[in-house]
């Protein structure tokens, strides 16, 4: 396990980064460039703390799904708080958005349906995560996904 914290890149307009215990927090306005940087940072930080490449890649996928869902629910440039960290039970990815009333719902179509173009996010998250929690938070709601430790 790493004893020194990995260095975070400098904050930039629309993206404020800070350390948290065994991870990072990103306060961001959702957008493609900021999501790309946050995905890259997710991989770097998790790998630096000893998480496997496979789990790191899964965390990136989960992050993309959660941020994409927040954008679909709340609109472009929605303010989000993203947390990626190692807990005692595995790697965690959490996204806070400002819409506590817009909760994720399972899609009507099956995961393997050739017809559906969207709505596969929750089944996908259920396959990839050991635990998913949706809670209200001071800024709206938080969706936290826990991955098995590897």
N, C-alpha and C positions, 0 to 999 in steps of 0.2 A: 504494500500500500504506500502511496506517495505521502510524504510528510509536508513538502512544500506545496503551496497552492499554485496551480498553473496560472500563467499570466493571461489576463483578459485583454482583448483589443480595446482601444480607446472608444469611448462612446461617440456617437455621431448624431446629427439631427434625426429625431424619430426613434432613436435607440439608445437607451441608457443601460449599461451593464454594471453588475456588481457581484461580488462573491457571496456565497452562502456556504454553510458547512457542507463540504464535499460536493460542491456544484456551483451553479450560478443562477442569477435572476436577471431577466431581460425585461425592461419596461419598454414597450415598443408600439409604434403605430404599424398595424399590419400592412405588409407590402412585399412584393417579390424579392427585392434586394435584402431587406431586413430578415425575411424568412430564410433566405439562402445563407446569410451570415450566421443566423441563429442555429440552423441545421449543422453547419460546419463546426460551430463552437460546441454544439451538443456532442458530436463525435470526438472532437479533440479533448474536451473536459472528461468525458466518461472514460476514454482510453487512458488518459493521464492518471485517473484514479483506479485503473486496473480492471475495468470492465472489458469483456471480450468484444472483438470486432463485430460479431454477430449481434450481440445485445445492443451495441452502439448503433448499428445500422437499423435495428428495430426501433430504437428510441427516436431516430431521425424520421422514420416513417410515421410513428405515432404523433410526433410533433407536427409534421405536415398535415396530418389528418385533423388534429385538434384545431390548428390555426385556420385551416381551410373551412372547417365547420363554423368557426367564429366569424369568419369573413362572410360566409353565406348567410348566417343568422343576423349579423349586425351591420354589414356593409364594409366597403373598402376603407382602409385607414382606421379601422376600429382600434382604440387603445387596448392593448393586452398586457398582461403580466405573465411571462413564461418562466417556469422554474424547472431546472433539470438538476438532479442531485442523486447521490447514493444514500439510501436509507439503510437501516439495519436489516431490511428484508429484500432489498434489490434496488435496481435503478428506478427512479421515478421521473415522470414528465407530467407537469401540471400547467394548464392554461387557464387564466382568469380572464373573463370578458365582462362587459357591463350590462349583460342582459339576463337577469336572474329568472325571468319568465319564459325564456326560449330554451327549453330543455331538449336534449337529444332524444329522438324517438326512433325505434326500429323501423326499417323500411318495410313496405308491404311485399316487395319482391324478394325472392330468395337470393342468397349470396352468389349462387352459380347461374343465375338467370342471365340470358343473353340480351334480354330486353332492357333491363335497368341500366341507366347511364350514371346514376348516383344512388345514394342511400345504402351503400355497402359499408359505410364507416363504422357503425356500431358492431356489426358482426365481425368485421376485420379486427377491431380493437379487442373484442371478446376472445378472438383466437390468439392474439399476440400478448395479451396482458394477463397477469395472475389476479389483478384486482382493478376495478374501475370505480371511482367514487365521484359523485356529483353533489356538491354542497354549495349553499349560498355563501357569499363572502361579502366583506364590506364594500367591494366594488362591483358586485353582481353575482357571478357564480364561478366556481372553480371545478374543472374536470381534471382529476388526477388519475393517471394510469401507472400501475406498478408492474415492472417486468421482473421475471425470475432472475435471481443472481446467477451470473456465469463468469 
